[in-house]
Amino acid sequence: MLKSFKTELRPTEAQKDKIRRSIGICRFLYNQYVAENIRLYRMYQRGLLDTRQKHFVTANTFDKYVNHVLKIRLPWIDQCGSKARKKSLVNAENAFWKFFHGEARFPRFKRKSRGDVKLYFPKNNKGDWRIWRHKIMIPTLKQVRLKEYGYLPQGAQVVSGTVSCVAGRYYVSVTAEIDERSRYNKDCEASYQPSMDGIGIDLGIKSLAVTSDGKVFQNINKSPRVRALERKLRREQRRLSRKYTIRKKKGGSTATASANIAKKKLTVQKLHQRLARIRENHENQVIHEIVKQKPRFVTVEDLNVKGMMKNRHLAKAVAQERFNSFLQKLQGKACVIGIELRMVDRFYPSSKRCHNCGHIHSDLKLSERTYHCPSCGAEIDRDYNAALNLRDANEYRIA
């Protein structure tokens, strides 16, 4: 099966310079492709183009224009590999097709301040993407040292890979053909032997997850470590904002940042990345603790995260909990191991139903953290009661 691995690189200064230049060229071509299609579409709207004429440029057509026209006018485009350039145009074309099919919004221009451009390299030659314990062979970059030794699978058949730069740090992500043998499932999915019946998981803001077996996984955003980093982030953001204000008062342009602004912006980006990695690591640890119990099935609620984000009082807390990322990782891990993942409808009254007698307390408020059943008088923790109801739910779909 195909599996992706991502780890940090330790490139030389020459390799860093080549990565930054290549990413800049890919971003430039992506924006040029988007701008050309916007120009043609506006001409078509004004009636300057006939409906029979082609008013959308494909990635292949624009790549020919780059090779025969644009590259002659701008020779520095050739500093980036042809495969990476072509992949950036293909990504732009896919963005337009997703917009045409209603799957995404209209494509926007890539910004230099956001590290969302990656260098794509397929495996064309035998020596491409060869992995050692401490280094990796990347096309056009040659051998690059790894920061973490032994994580990438040595000897695996790598199909392709990407190189990215985020907050001054360089990462490589490879897709390899491996024989996935989880430590929970040594042979195959059919050999998975569960040690317990099932688990219901109630996701929330007070605690990230409460399981039906009584375990409570705390919200990492309430820990002293994360709170201290968020306070530091707010201070650095204020300092960055003041630098822009001072530059504007002196009559300078805020469109191009000075060296001090660039350094302060990098500091803010590093803090954002550190917080994101802490939250991601906490997600992985929680999922590991859940699946290592070897349940027969895991039941979760299909949360309406987009609707929850519309509540301005809870939007920030919901975004920091990363519910969609948690559910995607749980689904992937359950698929590999062989655990049945059940998704209960978002309108299922898991919190308002009494697990003891089945009575639905329709007047239950969000502030009431203890469930008091008006029918049988049972008292139980609200989240734990919801986890029990999810475990015993009869109506669900298999994710």
C-alpha positions as CSV (number, residue, x, y, z in Angstrom):
1,M,0.0,0.0,0.0
2,L,1.0,3.6,-0.5
3,K,1.9,5.5,2.7
4,S,3.3,9.0,3.1
5,F,6.1,10.0,5.5
6,K,7.0,13.6,6.4
7,T,10.2,14.7,8.2
8,E,12.4,17.7,8.6
9,L,15.5,18.3,6.5
10,R,18.8,19.8,7.4
11,P,20.0,21.3,4.0
12,T,23.1,23.3,3.4
13,E,23.0,27.0,2.6
14,A,23.3,26.3,-1.1
15,Q,20.4,23.8,-1.0
16,K,18.3,26.2,1.1
17,D,18.8,28.9,-1.6
18,K,17.8,26.5,-4.4
19,I,14.7,25.5,-2.5
20,R,13.6,29.1,-1.9
21,R,14.3,30.0,-5.5
22,S,12.4,27.0,-6.8
23,I,9.4,27.7,-4.5
24,G,9.3,31.3,-5.6
25,I,9.3,30.3,-9.3
26,C,6.5,27.8,-8.8
27,R,4.5,30.4,-6.9
28,F,5.1,32.9,-9.8
29,L,4.0,30.5,-12.4
30,Y,0.9,29.5,-10.4
31,N,-0.1,33.2,-10.1
32,Q,0.6,33.8,-13.8
33,Y,-1.7,30.8,-14.8
34,V,-4.5,32.1,-12.5
35,A,-4.1,35.7,-13.8
36,E,-4.3,34.5,-17.5
37,N,-7.5,32.5,-16.9
38,I,-9.0,35.4,-15.0
39,R,-8.2,37.7,-17.9
40,L,-9.8,35.4,-20.5
41,Y,-12.8,34.8,-18.3
42,R,-13.4,38.6,-18.0
43,M,-13.0,39.0,-21.7
44,Y,-15.6,36.3,-22.2
45,Q,-18.0,38.0,-19.8
46,R,-17.7,41.3,-21.7
47,G,-18.4,39.5,-25.0
48,L,-15.0,39.9,-26.5
49,L,-14.6,36.2,-26.9
50,D,-17.0,34.1,-28.8
51,T,-18.5,31.1,-27.0
52,R,-16.9,28.8,-29.6
53,Q,-13.5,30.2,-28.7
54,K,-11.5,28.7,-25.9
55,H,-11.7,30.9,-22.9
56,F,-9.9,28.6,-20.5
57,V,-6.2,27.7,-20.7
58,T,-5.2,24.2,-19.6
59,A,-2.0,23.4,-17.7
60,N,-0.4,21.7,-20.8
61,T,-1.1,24.7,-23.0
62,F,0.3,27.1,-20.5
63,D,3.3,24.9,-19.9
64,K,4.1,25.2,-23.6
65,Y,3.8,29.0,-23.4
66,V,6.2,28.9,-20.4
67,N,8.8,26.8,-22.3
68,H,8.6,28.7,-25.6
69,V,7.9,32.3,-24.7
70,L,8.0,33.1,-21.0
71,K,11.3,31.2,-20.3
72,I,13.0,33.1,-23.1
73,R,11.8,36.4,-21.7
74,L,12.6,35.4,-18.1
75,P,15.6,33.1,-18.1
76,W,15.6,32.6,-14.3
77,I,12.5,30.4,-14.6
78,D,14.9,27.6,-15.8
79,Q,16.5,27.6,-12.3
80,C,13.5,25.4,-11.1
81,G,13.1,21.9,-12.3
82,S,10.6,21.3,-15.1
83,K,8.6,18.7,-13.2
84,A,8.1,21.0,-10.2
85,R,7.0,23.8,-12.6
86,K,4.5,21.6,-14.4
87,K,3.1,20.3,-11.1
88,S,2.4,23.9,-9.9
89,L,0.4,24.5,-13.1
90,V,-1.5,21.2,-12.7
91,N,-2.4,22.2,-9.2
92,A,-3.7,25.5,-10.4
93,E,-5.8,23.8,-13.1
94,N,-7.2,21.4,-10.5
95,A,-8.2,24.4,-8.4
96,F,-10.2,25.8,-11.2
97,W,-11.9,22.5,-12.0
98,K,-12.9,22.2,-8.3
99,F,-14.4,25.7,-8.5
100,F,-16.3,24.8,-11.7
101,H,-17.8,21.7,-10.0
102,G,-18.7,23.6,-6.8
103,E,-16.2,21.8,-4.6
104,A,-14.1,24.9,-3.7
105,R,-14.1,28.6,-4.0
106,F,-12.5,30.6,-6.8
107,P,-8.7,30.1,-6.9
108,R,-6.7,32.9,-5.2
109,F,-3.1,34.1,-5.8
110,K,-0.4,32.5,-3.7
111,R,1.3,34.8,-1.3
112,K,5.0,34.7,-0.4
113,S,4.2,35.0,3.3
114,R,2.3,31.8,3.3
115,G,4.2,28.5,2.9
116,D,1.5,26.7,0.9
117,V,3.7,26.0,-2.2
118,K,5.6,22.7,-2.4
119,L,8.2,21.4,-4.8
120,Y,7.1,18.2,-6.5
121,F,9.6,15.6,-7.8
122,P,8.6,12.2,-9.3
123,K,10.9,9.3,-9.4
124,N,12.2,9.3,-13.0
125,N,15.7,7.8,-12.5
126,K,16.9,4.8,-10.4
127,G,18.9,7.0,-8.1
128,D,16.1,9.4,-7.3
129,W,14.6,9.4,-3.8
130,R,17.0,6.9,-2.4
131,I,16.8,6.8,1.4
132,W,19.6,6.3,3.8
133,R,19.4,6.4,7.6
134,H,20.7,10.0,7.8
135,K,20.1,11.4,4.3
136,I,17.9,11.3,1.2
137,M,18.6,11.7,-2.5
138,I,16.2,14.4,-3.9
139,P,16.1,15.2,-7.6
140,T,18.0,18.5,-8.5
141,L,18.9,18.9,-4.8
142,K,21.2,15.8,-4.6
143,Q,21.8,14.3,-1.2
144,V,20.2,16.2,1.7
145,R,20.7,15.4,5.4
146,L,17.8,14.5,7.6
147,K,17.1,16.0,11.0
148,E,15.5,12.8,12.3
149,Y,17.5,9.6,11.7
150,G,15.8,6.3,10.8
151,Y,12.2,7.6,10.4
152,L,12.0,7.3,6.7
153,P,11.7,3.6,5.5
154,Q,15.1,2.5,4.1
155,G,14.9,0.4,1.0
156,A,11.2,1.3,0.3
157,Q,10.0,2.0,-3.2
158,V,9.4,5.7,-3.3
159,V,6.9,6.9,-5.9
160,S,7.2,10.7,-5.5
161,G,7.9,13.4,-3.0
162,T,7.6,17.0,-2.2
163,V,9.8,19.6,-0.5
164,S,8.4,22.5,1.4
165,C,9.5,25.4,3.6
166,V,7.4,26.5,6.6
167,A,8.5,29.2,9.0
168,G,12.2,28.9,8.0
169,R,12.2,25.1,8.4
170,Y,12.5,22.6,5.5
171,Y,10.4,19.4,5.2
172,V,10.3,16.5,2.9
173,S,7.2,14.3,2.3
174,V,7.6,11.1,0.4
175,T,5.0,8.6,-0.8
176,A,6.4,5.1,-0.6
177,E,5.1,1.6,-1.5
178,I,5.4,-0.4,1.7
179,D,3.8,-3.5,3.3
180,E,2.0,-1.9,6.2
181,R,2.3,-4.1,9.2
182,S,0.8,-2.3,12.2
183,R,2.0,-3.4,15.7
184,Y,-1.7,-3.8,16.5
185,N,-2.3,-6.1,13.4
186,K,0.8,-8.1,12.5
187,D,-0.5,-9.9,9.4
188,C,-3.6,-8.4,7.9
189,E,-7.0,-7.0,8.8
190,A,-8.6,-10.4,9.2
191,S,-6.2,-11.3,12.0
192,Y,-7.2,-8.4,14.2
193,Q,-8.4,-9.8,17.5
194,P,-10.3,-7.2,19.6
195,S,-10.0,-7.4,23.3
196,M,-13.1,-5.4,24.2
197,D,-16.5,-4.8,22.7
198,G,-16.5,-1.1,21.6
199,I,-15.8,2.5,22.6
200,G,-18.0,5.6,22.4
201,I,-16.1,8.9,22.1
202,D,-17.7,12.2,22.9
203,L,-15.6,15.1,21.5
204,G,-15.9,18.5,23.2
205,I,-14.3,21.8,24.2
206,K,-13.9,21.3,27.9
207,S,-12.1,18.0,27.2
208,L,-10.9,16.9,23.8
209,A,-12.4,13.4,24.2
210,V,-14.3,11.5,26.9
211,T,-14.6,7.7,26.2
212,S,-17.2,5.3,27.4
213,D,-14.7,3.4,29.5
214,G,-14.2,6.4,31.7
215,K,-11.0,7.9,30.3
216,V,-10.8,11.7,29.9
217,F,-8.3,13.3,27.5
218,Q,-7.8,16.9,28.5
219,N,-7.8,19.9,26.2
220,I,-4.2,20.6,25.4
221,N,-5.1,24.3,24.8
222,K,-5.8,24.8,28.5
223,S,-2.3,23.5,29.6
224,P,0.2,26.1,31.0
225,R,2.6,25.4,28.2
226,V,0.2,26.3,25.4
227,R,-1.2,29.3,27.3
228,A,2.3,30.7,27.8
229,L,3.0,30.3,24.1
230,E,-0.3,32.0,23.2
231,R,0.6,34.9,25.4
232,K,4.0,35.2,23.8
233,L,2.3,35.0,20.3
234,R,0.0,37.9,21.2
235,R,3.0,40.0,22.3
236,E,4.9,39.3,19.2
237,Q,1.9,40.0,17.0
238,R,1.5,43.4,18.6
239,R,5.2,44.2,18.1
240,L,4.8,43.2,14.4
241,S,1.8,45.4,14.1
242,R,3.5,48.4,15.6
243,K,6.4,48.0,13.1
244,Y,3.9,48.4,10.3
245,T,2.3,51.4,12.0
246,I,5.6,53.2,12.5
247,R,6.6,52.4,8.9
248,K,3.4,53.9,7.6
249,K,3.7,57.1,9.8
250,K,7.2,57.7,8.4
251,G,5.7,57.6,4.8
252,G,7.1,54.2,3.9
253,S,5.2,51.6,1.9
254,T,3.7,48.7,3.9
255,A,3.5,46.6,0.7
256,T,7.2,45.6,1.0
257,A,8.5,44.6,4.4
258,S,11.8,45.8,5.8
259,A,14.4,43.5,7.2
260,N,13.2,44.0,10.8
261,I,9.6,43.3,9.8
262,A,10.7,40.1,8.0
263,K,12.5,38.9,11.1
264,K,9.6,39.6,13.3
265,K,7.2,38.0,10.9
266,L,9.4,34.9,11.0
267,T,9.2,34.9,14.8
268,V,5.4,34.9,14.6
269,Q,5.4,32.1,12.1
270,K,7.6,30.0,14.2
271,L,5.3,30.4,17.2
272,H,2.3,29.4,15.1
273,Q,4.1,26.3,13.9
274,R,5.1,25.4,17.4
275,L,1.5,25.6,18.6
276,A,0.3,23.6,15.7
277,R,2.8,20.8,16.2
278,I,1.9,20.6,20.0
279,R,-1.7,20.2,19.1
280,E,-1.0,17.7,16.4
281,N,1.2,15.6,18.7
282,H,-1.6,15.6,21.4
283,E,-4.0,14.3,18.7
284,N,-1.7,11.5,17.8
285,Q,-1.2,10.5,21.5
286,V,-4.9,10.4,22.1
287,I,-5.6,8.3,19.1
288,H,-2.8,5.9,20.1
289,E,-4.3,5.5,23.6
290,I,-7.7,4.7,22.1
291,V,-6.7,2.2,19.5
292,K,-4.2,0.3,21.6
293,Q,-7.1,-1.0,23.7
294,K,-8.1,-3.0,20.7
295,P,-11.8,-2.3,20.6
296,R,-14.2,-4.1,18.2
297,F,-15.6,-0.8,17.1
298,V,-15.3,3.0,17.8
299,T,-18.4,5.2,17.7
300,V,-18.1,9.0,17.2
301,E,-20.5,11.7,16.3
302,D,-20.6,13.4,12.9
303,L,-19.9,16.9,14.1
304,N,-21.0,20.0,12.2
305,V,-17.8,21.8,12.6
306,K,-18.6,24.4,10.0
307,G,-21.8,25.3,11.9
308,M,-20.0,25.4,15.2
309,M,-17.5,27.8,13.8
310,K,-20.3,30.3,13.2
311,N,-20.7,30.8,16.9
312,R,-18.3,33.7,17.6
313,H,-18.0,32.8,21.3
314,L,-16.8,29.3,20.5
315,A,-15.2,29.7,17.1
316,K,-11.6,30.0,18.4
317,A,-11.9,27.1,20.8
318,V,-13.4,24.9,18.2
319,A,-10.7,25.8,15.7
320,Q,-8.0,25.0,18.2
321,E,-9.5,21.6,19.0
322,R,-9.0,20.5,15.3
323,F,-12.0,18.1,15.3
324,N,-11.8,17.4,11.6
325,S,-8.2,16.5,11.7
326,F,-8.8,14.2,14.7
327,L,-11.6,12.3,13.0
328,Q,-9.6,11.9,9.8
329,K,-6.6,10.5,11.6
330,L,-8.9,8.2,13.6
331,Q,-10.5,7.0,10.5
332,G,-7.1,6.3,8.8
333,K,-5.8,4.5,11.8
334,A,-9.0,2.4,12.2
335,C,-8.8,1.4,8.5
336,V,-5.2,0.2,8.8
337,I,-5.7,-1.7,12.0
338,G,-9.2,-3.2,11.1
339,I,-11.4,-1.4,13.7
340,E,-14.9,-0.6,12.6
341,L,-15.5,3.2,12.8
342,R,-19.1,4.1,13.3
343,M,-20.4,7.6,12.6
344,V,-23.6,8.7,14.4
345,D,-25.8,11.4,12.9
346,R,-25.1,14.9,14.2
347,F,-28.8,15.3,15.3
348,Y,-28.6,12.2,17.6
349,P,-29.4,13.4,21.1
350,S,-26.4,11.8,22.8
351,S,-26.0,14.5,25.4
352,K,-29.7,14.9,26.2
353,R,-30.6,11.2,26.4
354,C,-30.4,9.5,29.8
355,H,-28.3,6.3,29.4
356,N,-30.1,4.8,32.4
357,C,-33.7,5.1,31.4
358,G,-33.6,6.6,27.9
359,H,-35.5,9.8,28.7
360,I,-34.6,12.8,26.6
361,H,-34.0,16.0,28.6
362,S,-34.8,18.6,25.9
363,D,-34.3,21.6,28.2
364,L,-30.6,20.6,28.9
365,K,-28.4,23.7,28.7
366,L,-24.8,23.8,27.5
367,S,-23.7,25.2,30.8
368,E,-25.0,22.2,32.8
369,R,-22.0,19.8,33.0
370,T,-23.8,17.2,35.1
371,Y,-26.8,15.4,33.7
372,H,-29.7,15.3,36.1
373,C,-32.4,13.0,34.7
374,P,-35.9,14.4,35.6
375,S,-37.4,10.9,35.0
376,C,-35.3,8.5,37.0
377,G,-33.2,10.9,39.0
378,A,-29.9,9.6,37.8
379,E,-26.9,12.0,38.0
380,I,-23.9,11.5,35.7
381,D,-21.3,13.5,34.0
382,R,-22.7,15.0,30.8
383,D,-19.8,14.0,28.5
384,Y,-19.5,10.5,30.0
385,N,-23.3,10.0,29.5
386,A,-22.9,11.1,25.8
387,A,-20.1,8.7,25.3
388,L,-22.2,5.8,26.7
389,N,-25.1,6.7,24.4
390,L,-22.8,6.8,21.4
391,R,-21.4,3.4,22.3
392,D,-24.9,1.9,22.4
393,A,-26.3,3.7,19.4
394,N,-28.2,1.5,17.0
395,E,-28.4,3.9,14.1
396,Y,-25.0,4.7,12.5
397,R,-23.0,4.5,9.3
398,I,-19.7,2.9,8.7
399,A,-17.0,5.5,7.9
